[in-house]
Structures are given as structure tokens and as C-alpha cells.
Amino acid sequence: MTADPTAPAEALRATVLGSGSWGTTFAAVLADAGCAVTVWGRDAATVDEIAREGRNSRYLPGIDLPAGVTATLDAHTAVAGADVVAVAVPSQRARDVLVPLADAVPPHAVVVSLMKGVELDTDQRMSEVVAQSLGVDASRVAVLSGPNLAREIALRQPTATVVASTSDTTARLVARACASSYFRPYTNPDVVGVELCGAVKNVIALAVGISQGRGMGYNTMATVITRGLVEITRLGLALGADAETFPGLAGMGDLMATCASPDSRNHTLGVHIGRGMGLDEAVVATGGTAEGVKSCRSVLALATSLGVEMPITSAVVQVLHEGLPVDRLAGLLLARPHKAEGV
């Protein structure tokens, strides 16, 4: 039995696992909606600053957090008594963080994945990793995705998002917990489609960034974004997703924001690569986790296992991990066989 989806946010206790930019921002969103929020993080200085000063200057410089946000280094303490547990750790580390908490998450709590990726080795989506790692039923898991650039939301600029769950009760509870004057959640039962949009758009943003780093303009950007959406849709439909998800907020909306914004870490890292940096150097210069760097390989492996063609994703994998020179990226994409646009 999950918490009451009609309960006001003021009656809910929320935990955010992860003290990076998105985790801290979502903690602020939950607090502005009325929840009492505890953030868990590994970095003692960051946790102390959040708890004592209401700031996270490492990831959100200049932003004051709401009074309802506190923080702790103890993950078990963080999740104790929580009604909503949001997971905002790097996707490839999620299992290591969550498995030790399987017995600590309250039996009534719902778990929200804020992560955008596909797990290496297993090809599992993050909601599957969450459910398996914590030993909770899929009906208690939701995913949140959309055009959600952290700093803009931390500045309380208006945006919308999608909360997806196989359970309408879970989706409505999460939506109620995070709804505010500037953050508008919509619910959607298509977990597969929403998650794949969130994972693959990071890969497409890398391709856009690489092309812009090489000095290419808006025609190229529009081409990569549009054909990238085709790749996302193709993979999603092969996995049983709803076609209506892809032109919506979680699909085209998130893709546009991530591919166009200089605040997008995936876009920024791609620009660094396009300008000639090596991958390790670009990661340092970006200053944060760019999920697409690792997820591009797991997304491609998943697509290959299903017989789904994803040429942009494949090209990004070749540039980042297989030594393909960046100058060959455009040619690799444009040299594909001619065919009708809709296929």
C-alpha cells in the first residue's frame, strides 16, 4: 500500500538520494510544493552546506534552497519514514547505492527515478534497476522526465515534466508531491517510452554538441535532432512504447532543451569533443556527469539486440569510445542509403 495520492504535499516526507545539481534542484521543487525534504549525499562539504546554509555552491552557485530542505550523509537515516524517495545518482552507480537500502525504504513509500540512462551489462532501464535493487513492485516506482534543465528550475523558471508509472496512484502521488507554481507535472502510463526518451536524448545531445564544436550550424542541429527523435521512437516502439509519448514533453520537449542549451552537460561535453578534446579531458572540462557518455554504449547494445538501426547513436559510440575522428562524424551520417523520410 502506497501513501495516499490525495494527501497534500505538506503531509509528505520526501528523500532525494543524490546531492548533485538535479538532485538538489528536485529537492527544492519538492520543498516548494510543501514536502519536508532530506537530501542524501556522499560529499561531506556539500551535505554540510545544504544542511547549515541552505546552499549547494558546488553545483548550484548563487541559489538559495527553500527552508524545507535538509541533508545527511547517512542514507538509512535519509529514507527512514519517507513517503517519496527520489533517486538522482549517476545511472551506472544506482545499483550500488540502492541495494544496501532495500530493507530501509518504508513499505508504503514510492520511489521516483530521476536518472536518465540504460544500465551497462544488463541493458535495463532505470525503473527496472530501481525495482530490482530495492525489491519493490513496479507499481511503486515512477520515473520523471521532461525539459528539466536543473539550473533553470532552481531559478524557478516555469517548466513542465512527465511523471510515468504503471500505477496511476503512484503517478498521482508523485505529481502532487512536486507540483508548484513553476513546476507542472503531467502523468503518463508509458514508463518505457518516457524512460527511453530521457536516456537516448542525452546521446543525441552529444552528437549535436560535437557538430557545433566543429563549427556546424542550425541546419545540422535541426537535422540531428529530428533524425534523433526518429531513432528514439524506433527503439521505443520496438519495446512496446506508446507512439504518442515521443512528440510530447518527455520526447521532443526534452530533446530540444538538452540539444540546444549550454546548460546541458551532454551538449557541453559534445562541444568539447568537437573542438578537439579527448574524452577524459572533456569530462573534466564539463564539470559534471554527462550520462550519455556511458549510456550511448548500453543504448546501442539494446538496439542491436532488437535489430533496431540507430546510426546517430552508433556514430557517437564510435567517436567517444572507438577512436573515430570527429571530422568523419557528419560524413558517416550523411552517407547512409537514400530512403523515404518516415522510415
C-alpha positions, -999 to 999 in steps of 0.1 A, spaced: 0 0 0 15 34 -10 9 67 6 -24 85 -1 -22 101 -35 -48 127 -24 -28 138 6 -15 174 5 22 178 -2 26 194 33 18 160 48 45 142 28 81 134 37 105 132 8 141 120 4 164 127 -25 193 103 -30 220 124 -47 233 159 -40 243 169 -75 226 197 -95 195 178 -104 190 160 -71 194 193 -52 171 211 -76 144 185 -73 147 187 -35 140 224 -38 110 216 -61 96 191 -35 101 217 -7 84 245 -27 55 221 -32 52 217 6 71 185 14 97 181 41 128 171 23 161 153 32 189 151 7 215 123 10 250 128 -5 285 114 -2 304 146 -1 306 159 34 312 195 25 282 196 2 259 179 27 271 203 54 265 233 33 230 222 23 221 215 60 236 245 76 235 273 49 207 261 25 230 262 -4 249 239 -28 276 262 -42 294 234 -59 265 225 -82 241 254 -79 262 285 -72 242 316 -61 210 296 -55 192 297 -21 174 265 -12 139 265 5 139 262 42 122 228 40 154 211 27 180 195 50 207 170 43 226 140 58 255 116 50 235 86 63 214 71 36 194 49 60 185 79 81 175 98 49 150 72 38 135 64 72 99 74 73 99 88 37 67 87 16 86 96 -16 122 85 -23 137 102 -54 169 87 -69 192 112 -86 226 94 -86 246 86 -118 227 58 -136 257 34 -137 261 37 -99 225 33 -90 226 -3 -81 255 1 -57 236 29 -39 202 12 -37 209 -24 -29 221 -16 7 188 3 12 165 -25 3 154 -31 38 154 6 48 128 21 24 94 22 41 69 -3 27 44 24 18 69 47 0 70 53 -37 104 55 -55 110 81 -82 138 76 -107 153 110 -118 180 91 -137 183 90 -175 202 61 -188 203 24 -196 225 2 -173 256 -12 -189 258 -51 -190 221 -56 -182 205 -32 -207 179 -24 -180 161 8 -178 165 27 -146 130 19 -133 139 -18 -137 172 -12 -118 153 6 -90 126 -20 -86 152 -49 -86 177 -32 -64 152 -22 -37 130 -53 -41 99 -32 -47 70 -39 -70 70 -19 -103 37 -3 -92 56 16 -65 81 30 -90 77 62 -111 100 80 -135 102 117 -140 115 132 -173 110 162 -195 127 195 -204 141 198 -170 174 217 -170 184 219 -134 196 255 -131 166 270 -148 143 251 -125 164 261 -95 158 297 -106 121 289 -105 116 294 -143 84 277 -154 86 242 -169 66 211 -172 75 175 -167 62 140 -171 56 115 -142 53 80 -156 42 49 -137 24 17 -143 3 27 -113 -20 58 -116 -20 60 -78 18 62 -77 19 87 -106 -6 110 -89 11 109 -56 45 119 -72 28 146 -92 11 160 -61 44 160 -42 62 181 -68 36 204 -83 41 241 -77 36 275 -94 66 270 -116 68 231 -119 39 214 -137 38 176 -138 17 156 -162 11 119 -156 16 92 -182 14 53 -180 41 48 -207 71 41 -185 91 25 -213 86 55 -237 93 82 -211 125 64 -199 139 58 -234 133 94 -243 153 105 -213 182 81 -219 186 85 -257 182 123 -258 215 126 -240 232 107 -268 216 129 -294 227 160 -275 263 147 -276 260 144 -314 246 180 -316 274 193 -294 301 176 -314 287 191 -346 286 225 -331 321 221 -318 331 215 -354 315 248 -364 284 234 -379 252 255 -377 215 252 -372 207 232 -403 229 204 -389 215 208 -354 179 205 -367 188 175 -388 204 157 -359 176 165 -335 149 155 -360 166 122 -370 175 116 -334 138 117 -325 133 90 -352 159 68 -335 143 73 -301 109 65 -315 121 34 -334 137 19 -303 107 28 -281 82 12 -304 103 -20 -306 100 -22 -268 62 -16 -268 61 21 -260 32 44 -269 39 64 -301 22 95 -286 49 98 -260 77 108 -285 63 141 -298 55 152 -262 73 167 -233 94 137 -225 103 132 -261 107 162 -284 104 186 -254 134 172 -235 153 165 -267 151 202 -278 161 215 -244 190 191 -240 204 196 -275 201 234 -276 210 246 -241 246 254 -230 235 243 -195 232 207 -208 262 187 -197 258 163 -226 257 191 -251 286 209 -235 308 177 -234 300 171 -271 312 207 -279 345 200 -261 349 168 -281 341 186 -313 368 212 -306 394 185 -303 395 175 -266 400 138 -257 372 122 -237 389 123 -203 398 160 -208 362 168 -219 347 151 -189 369 172 -166 361 204 -185 323 197 -184 325 195 -146 297 171 -140 282 137 -151 272 136 -187 251 104 -187 252 99 -225 289 91 -224 283 57 -208 247 52 -218 254 55 -255 270 21 -254 242 4 -235 216 21 -257 233 8 -288 237 -27 -273 199 -27 -265 191 -15 -301 214 -41 -316 198 -69 -296 164 -58 -310 176 -53 -346 169 -16 -345 191 8 -365 204 38 -346 230 55 -368 235 86 -347 239 66 -316 263 43 -333 284 73 -346 286 88 -311 298 55 -297 325 53 -324 337 89 -317 337 86 -279 349 50 -275 363 36 -307 386 63 -320 366 76 -349 379 111 -358 352 138 -352 357 151 -387 342 119 -400 310 121 -379 290 141 -404 301 120 -434 292 88 -416 256 101 -410 251 116 -445 265 87 -464 236 64 -454 214 49 -482 187 72 -495 152 63 -484 118 78 -475 119 102 -445 94 83 -424 114 51 -421 
